[in-house]
Amino acid sequence: MDLPVNLFKRAIQSGVHQKGLWTTLANSYSTEAVAGAGFDWLLLDMEHSPNEMDTILQQLQTIAGYATQAVVRPVWNDPLAIKRLLDIGAQTLLIPYVQNASEAEQAVRSMRYAPRGMRGVSALTRATRFGRTADYMQRCEQELCLLVQVETQAALNEIEAIAAVDGVDGIFIGPADLSASLGFPGQLKHPTVLAAIDDAIRRITACGKAAGILTGDKELAHRFIQLGTLFTAVGVDAGLLARAADALAKDF
């Protein structure tokens, strides 16, 4: 059996914008409800959501039946967590809180088998189609995609060094943590925060890497896309549900 093609990776490498949705409800049923909505990618979050390895697996299996791609964010830049996510079939990972090139290099090594990396080997995993993809170890890197998240002023200072790391496919700007790092927690539209984000998008793009971000503000989403983001999450499932529920209750 052949490897699944990572259409998300192909798209950002070709400069084709990918619109996404943050999925945080940690449930395959709710994920399936949004999987057919027309988003290019869905972010399955483990950092700030009650997802565990089994719920991520269920959601990966669910998404596989739809024309959307899964991106998984582990809790941390942890080689053990990365190994397990790759083994259950995740192909694109978003690693949070990467501060410098050294931490980016660690994430790359976690994605690669020896001698280029430190990913542990198991032949009978969902990623290998339970051993049916005979050359998985030789070809899997073609379909694996690594995104790293910069979300502090210190990380912004290192953008060029992080972008230069071989194996980093894209750099995602974390606006919420960045606003706190800049001294304006929760003020995502503060001029200082927006200026830092705009500058980061331009620098990431100038380095030849795909820039990404999350915002639930439509005006900001279009602004960031115009500046050059190639993978832009434009909402969060929990937020969509909560705000729609608020509006409906208010109507009555």
C-alpha atoms as one frame of an Amber mdcrd trajectory, in Angstrom:
protein
   0.000   0.000   0.000   1.202   3.496  -0.775   1.647   6.422   1.598  -1.192
   8.953   1.857  -0.221  12.124   0.005   0.121  15.160   2.289  -1.928  17.644
   0.288  -1.422  20.343   2.922   2.358  20.144   2.554   2.115  20.141  -1.232
  -0.112  23.230  -1.152   2.034  25.406   1.103   5.157  24.384  -0.818   3.397
  25.570  -3.982   2.287  28.845  -2.414  -1.418  27.934  -2.375  -3.204  29.384
   0.659  -4.856  26.888   3.018  -7.773  27.991   5.190  -8.172  26.112   8.464
 -10.275  25.647  11.558  -9.041  25.048  15.109 -10.816  21.989  16.558 -10.710
  21.796  20.353 -13.779  19.837  21.440 -11.736  16.631  21.564 -14.412  14.477
  20.008 -14.548  12.624  16.691 -18.266  13.323  16.285 -17.889  17.106  16.519
 -14.786  16.935  14.334 -16.725  15.058  11.672 -19.411  17.749  11.804 -16.862
  20.345  10.641 -14.725  18.065   8.456 -17.109  18.454   5.536 -17.466  22.229
   5.824 -14.826  23.005   3.203 -11.749  23.867   5.247  -8.411  22.786   3.800
  -7.093  21.731   7.207  -8.277  21.111  10.743  -6.002  21.675  13.730  -6.378
  18.946  16.350  -5.169  20.568  19.554  -3.535  18.805  22.489  -1.871  21.824
  24.095  -4.976  23.671  25.282  -7.655  21.005  24.808  -8.537  17.779  26.671
  -7.293  15.614  23.791  -5.249  12.494  24.479  -3.601  10.054  22.076  -6.752
   7.952  21.728  -9.014  10.906  20.908  -6.486  12.202  18.380  -6.400   8.752
  16.742 -10.192   8.684  16.498 -10.231  12.124  14.907  -7.485  11.213  12.430
  -9.529   8.195  11.391 -12.604  10.381  11.002 -10.877  13.102   8.971  -9.378
  10.500   6.625 -12.799  10.121   5.014 -13.065  13.806   4.102 -11.345  16.240
   1.745  -9.501  18.047   4.519  -6.083  17.569   6.090  -5.252  17.061   9.756
  -2.635  19.115  11.580  -1.901  18.001  15.151  -0.475  20.234  17.872   1.124
  18.204  20.689   1.370  19.521  24.223   5.076  20.310  23.868   8.191  19.828
  21.765   8.543  16.326  23.187  10.219  13.561  21.120   8.150  10.880  22.851
   4.837  12.572  22.043   5.964  13.310  18.480   6.957   9.667  17.953   3.555
   8.416  19.088   1.645  10.940  16.965   3.608   9.988  13.859   3.029   6.299
  14.545  -0.754   6.726  14.708  -0.675   8.421  11.320  -0.333  12.157  11.886
   1.589  13.625   8.952   1.645  17.331   9.843   2.601  18.555  13.312   2.530
  22.062  14.781   5.071  22.252  17.601   4.290  24.931  20.221   6.661  27.384
  21.860   9.752  26.955  19.707  12.164  29.654  20.843  15.264  29.167  18.724
  17.013  27.129  16.054  18.197  24.524  18.555  14.637  23.743  19.606  13.547
  23.630  15.966  16.378  21.200  15.230  15.175  18.965  18.067  11.700  18.884
  16.522  13.189  17.944  13.142  15.212  15.110  14.682  12.073  13.849  16.388
  10.404  13.594  12.959  13.257  11.643  11.343  14.638   8.152  11.685  18.320
   7.514  12.389  20.891   8.382  11.261  19.247  11.759  10.473  17.129  11.808
  13.612  15.943   9.980  16.710  12.454   8.736  15.887  11.952   5.230  17.232
  11.174   2.440  14.785   8.081   0.250  14.743   7.005  -1.616  11.614   3.398
  -2.325  12.623   1.734   1.051  13.064  -1.168   2.883  11.476   1.416   5.112
   9.752   2.902   2.092   7.931  -0.569   0.711   7.150   0.322  -1.993   9.674
   3.382  -3.065   7.745   1.768  -2.921   4.295   3.817   0.116   3.211   7.098
  -1.716   2.878   9.269   1.340   2.129   7.695   3.639   4.737  11.004   4.394
   6.464  12.631   5.394   3.200   9.809   7.651   1.949   7.835   8.945   4.929
   9.755  12.233   5.148   8.327  13.205   1.735   4.867  13.328   3.302   5.716
  14.571   6.815   5.336  18.294   7.437   6.783  20.200  10.389   5.372  23.546
  11.483   6.881  25.364  14.456   5.178  27.996  16.560   6.800  31.300  17.544
   4.888  33.106  20.271   7.258  35.350  22.221   9.436  38.352  21.441  12.477
  36.137  22.010  11.244  33.708  19.353  10.483  36.520  16.900  14.081  37.652
  17.261  15.163  34.198  16.046  12.867  33.863  13.022  15.644  33.829  10.425
  17.650  31.231  12.359  14.576  29.035  12.871  13.591  29.339   9.208  17.090
  28.243   8.178  16.713  24.865   9.915  16.437  22.091   7.336  13.177  20.228
   7.888  11.079  23.190   9.050   8.267  23.611   6.514   6.423  26.518   8.078
   6.379  28.952  10.983   3.164  29.712  12.832   2.707  32.924  14.822   0.866
  32.415  18.117  -0.929  35.761  18.604  -2.360  35.183  22.089   0.919  34.287
  23.793   2.721  36.886  21.718   0.410  39.635  22.968   1.215  38.603  26.540
   4.943  38.489  25.803   4.777  42.019  24.405   3.017  43.304  27.526  -0.509
  43.500  26.119  -2.183  40.234  27.202  -5.428  39.580  25.380  -5.108  42.759
  23.307  -4.696  41.036  19.961  -5.499  44.204  17.996  -3.136  46.462  19.917
  -0.973  48.386  17.418   2.241  47.016  18.927   0.991  43.437  18.645  -0.244
  43.891  15.091   3.005  45.529  14.046   4.978  42.587  15.456   2.748  40.089
  13.641   2.935  41.972  10.346   6.717  42.123  10.580   6.949  38.429  11.448
   4.821  37.416   8.454   6.998  39.461   6.110  10.229  38.018   7.547   9.010
  34.411   7.453   7.908  34.848   3.853  11.195  36.503   2.928  12.980  33.409
   4.272  11.040  31.250   1.828   8.991  29.503   4.497   5.212  29.310   4.837
   3.762  31.649   7.463   0.673  30.748   9.478  -1.583  32.216  12.149  -4.918
  31.810  13.953  -7.514  34.558  14.266 -11.265  34.549  14.669 -11.466  38.108
  13.385 -12.422  38.088   9.684 -10.890  41.489   9.029  -7.583  40.443  10.568
  -7.663  37.113   8.735  -7.912  38.882   5.382  -5.187  41.314   6.454  -2.791
  38.485   7.341  -3.575  36.573   4.148  -2.857  39.706   2.114   0.457  40.050
   3.937   1.376  36.521   2.928   0.186  33.843   5.359  -0.169  30.506   3.592
  -1.999  28.598   6.328  -4.535  30.654   8.227  -6.941  29.279  10.822 -10.014
  31.510  10.775 -11.989  30.192  13.724 -12.257  27.770  16.645 -14.981  25.117
  16.888 -15.710  25.829  20.560 -16.005  29.540  19.837 -18.363  28.966  16.920
 -20.609  26.786  19.073 -20.570  29.084  22.098 -21.234  32.298  20.171 -23.998
  30.731  18.081 -25.585  29.402  21.276 -25.317  32.859  22.870 -26.988  34.487
  19.875 -29.798  31.958  19.725 -30.518  32.227  23.452 -30.519  36.026  23.209
 -33.102  35.887  20.411 -35.553  34.217  22.800
